[in-house]
Amino acid sequence: MNQIVMGAAIPYLVSAIIYCFRKARASMTLLVAAPLAMTACAIWAVVPDIPRALGMDSLYGRMAHDPRSNIFFMHYTIDKLETDSILYTVAFVLMALSVFVVAWREVWLVEREGGMSS
């Protein structure tokens, strides 16, 4: 779970900074691009684990012991240093929940301003 959180955190933080600079308003582009980028980066971060899920144990073993797999958001290094913690799950849920809240708030603000037609 920690690789997923680390991968998703990069676009999440960039999006959060953009959101703050825009005075807590999110454009439709940001509302679509942020979750897509978070998903893409989370998947990229776990690419070295995919062979294990597909039963390709020899390929997984080679990738797990190859420092070049750090290209996947420091996957090799994280595997060497990681510890199990519920905090990774909590961080992931909080990131997902905050993205949902921002989207919900934008819909509410646009409807209140009369920007959406019936």
Salt bridges, closest charged atoms under 4 A:
ASP49 OD1 - ARG52 NH2 3.84
ASP49 OD1 - HIS75 NE2 3.28
ASP66 OD2 - ARG68 NH2 2.80
ASP79 OD2 - HIS75 NE2 3.16
GLU106 OE2 - ARG25 NE 3.11
GLU106 OE2 - ARG105 NH1 3.81
GLU113 OE2 - ARG25 NH1 3.09
